[in-house]
Amino acid sequence: MSSDTATSYLEHEAFAQAKARLSDLMDQAVHGHRLQLIDRHRGKEQAVLVSVEDLAMLLEGFAFHPRVSVSEGEFVVRLPELDLVAGGESYEHALDELVELVGLRAEDFLERLDFYMQTDRRGQLAYLLKFALTAPEERHSLFSPAAPPGEARVPQPA
């Protein structure tokens, strides 16, 4: 995206001024839900300041679609979006393992982001950000359909 295109739609601030006004820009992004484009070197490098809440909202469309199967008494959960497989003696154990595996993948991916952005796994970034921005106590729900009140969750068969 060129500097001229981006700045015609987003409020922008040069890097030097943004440093001096960072508190105000944070307030605008967090409380005013206003994206802030920050550029330096005459627009050759650009970044967008966005609140975590707004980023989480942008990531809502990235839904996980786990596939569950049972084979010889073991539950297997496949997560095609991240090419992961977890298993356990119960659905909950398999789900626990899946959450752990996704957490490990997110940690590695985000620590080595520059590397992964040059591979065919770069498409996983949105899913891993969604996981990372979800409260730990809510992460299981990313992989399991919500049950109506008073009913147990039912895994989706593969």
TAMO-V910556 format. One record per residue. PSI is psi in degrees with one decimal (none if undefined). D_CENTER is the distance of its C-alpha to the mean C-alpha in Angstrom with 1 decimal. Layout:
# TAMO-V910556
PSI_D_CENTER / PSI_D_CENTER
This chain:
# TAMO-V910556
129.0_22.2 / 158.4_25.4 / -42.4_26.1 / -41.3_28.5 / -49.2_26.1 / -43.9_23.3 / -17.6_25.7 / -18.8_27.5 / -29.6_24.6 / 145.4_22.8 / 137.7_24.6 / 159.4_24.8 / 136.3_26.3 / 149.3_27.8 / -47.4_26.4 / -43.3_29.7 / -35.8_29.8 / -38.4_26.1 / -42.9_26.9 / -26.2_29.8 / 21.6_27.9 / -42.1_24.6 / -45.0_25.2 / -42.1_26.0 / -38.5_23.1 / -45.4_20.7 / -43.8_22.7 / -41.5_22.4 / -44.4_18.7 / -49.5_18.1 / -29.7_21.1 / -1.9_22.0 / 44.3_18.7 / 120.4_20.0 / 137.5_18.1 / 113.8_20.0 / 126.3_20.7 / 129.2_22.1 / 159.4_24.2 / 167.1_26.7 / 47.7_29.4 / 41.0_30.3 / 2.7_26.9 / -27.7_26.5 / 130.4_23.4 / 148.2_20.9 / 156.7_17.8 / 129.7_16.3 / 119.1_16.2 / 144.8_13.9 / 154.2_13.5 / -39.5_10.5 / -45.2_11.7 / -37.5_11.9 / -43.4_8.5 / -40.2_7.2 / -41.4_10.1 / -28.4_9.3 / -2.7_6.2 / -33.0_8.7 / -11.6_10.3 / 82.9_7.9 / 143.4_9.9 / 144.3_10.8 / 74.7_14.5 / 147.9_16.1 / 125.4_19.7 / 136.6_22.1 / 161.2_25.6 / 126.6_28.5 / 120.5_30.8 / 44.2_33.8 / 2.4_32.4 / 133.9_29.0 / 134.3_25.8 / 128.5_23.4 / 119.1_19.8 / 137.9_18.4 / 93.8_14.8 / -30.3_15.4 / -29.2_11.9 / 4.1_11.8 / 49.5_15.6 / 152.3_16.0 / 133.7_18.9 / 156.2_19.8 / 160.2_23.2 / 168.1_25.2 / -14.3_28.5 / 166.9_26.8 / -43.2_23.8 / -39.0_22.6 / -40.9_23.2 / -39.6_21.3 / -40.8_18.3 / -44.4_18.7 / -38.8_18.8 / -44.3_15.7 / -41.6_13.7 / -43.5_15.4 / -41.7_14.9 / -38.6_11.1 / -43.4_11.3 / -40.8_13.8 / -44.0_11.9 / -44.4_8.9 / -48.2_11.8 / -46.0_13.8 / -47.2_11.4 / -29.6_10.5 / -29.9_14.3 / 38.9_15.4 / -44.4_13.2 / -41.4_16.4 / -52.8_17.6 / -28.2_14.7 / -10.3_14.5 / 8.8_18.2 / 176.2_17.7 / -4.3_17.0 / -1.0_13.7 / -27.6_12.2 / -11.8_11.0 / -10.3_8.5 / -48.2_6.5 / -41.8_4.4 / -41.4_4.3 / -34.4_4.3 / -42.0_2.2 / -45.4_2.1 / -47.9_4.9 / -33.6_5.9 / -7.4_6.2 / 135.2_8.0 / 138.8_11.6 / -38.9_13.1 / -9.2_15.7 / -1.8_13.4 / -34.5_11.3 / -37.0_14.2 / -18.8_14.1 / -24.6_10.9 / 3.7_13.3 / 131.3_16.5 / 144.7_18.0 / 137.8_19.2 / 149.3_23.0 / 153.2_25.6 / 134.6_27.1 / -2.0_29.5 / 150.2_28.3 / 153.7_26.5 / 142.1_23.3 / 123.0_24.4 / 149.6_22.5 / 128.5_22.4 / 153.8_24.8 / none_24.0
